[in-house]
Amino acid sequence: MEHLEFVDRVLSHLPASKPSDYFVAHWPHAGRPTEEAVGLVPVAGADPARVMDAVMDVDHYVGNVEHVKVCRAVADSRFQAPDAVRFYQKIDLPLLGSLHHELVLHRLGERNGWHVAAWHLLRPETDALNPKEGFRSDYNHGAWFAAPGYVAYALGSCPKRDDVGFLKWKALTSGADAAASRVLKANIEGMARWASRR
């Protein structure tokens, strides 16, 4: 239930009143090497239902979500549409290489006035992936939030230490924390544009 606990943590860090400009917050959790973070962007005309439909459409992330190189749903009787989808994803990180994992995305309905979808890592399935195809996630959980006129994206992630060398490890932990604000904003704006075109 890691994704549900993560959503609760994110909700506790969102502002009490919706901001007029980009908002970002980050926090440490459980002594992990990367922080968790959330970005919130006012998006004129954002429709929560359309945003959530785009978020759940994992088979069409490539070309619509920044840096996603491969993304496809994986049939799994444990996770059934429209409430959940298991998927394989490979992300191309400029200058660093590829990260890949298997995830499950859940549509969670409304929480505190937000439409929410959140994902968590499938650890055995991710551990079984070939590290020569990309470094694997040690943990990766996140969530999308949408309300009329607003979209938010939250993430906590880290690669497996044994899959990367020292310099990449630093870039993907402390370096990733430093770059998180820009990455969150770009992902939100990309998802919002895609949802508006659907």
Disulfide bonds with the S-S distance in Angstrom:
none
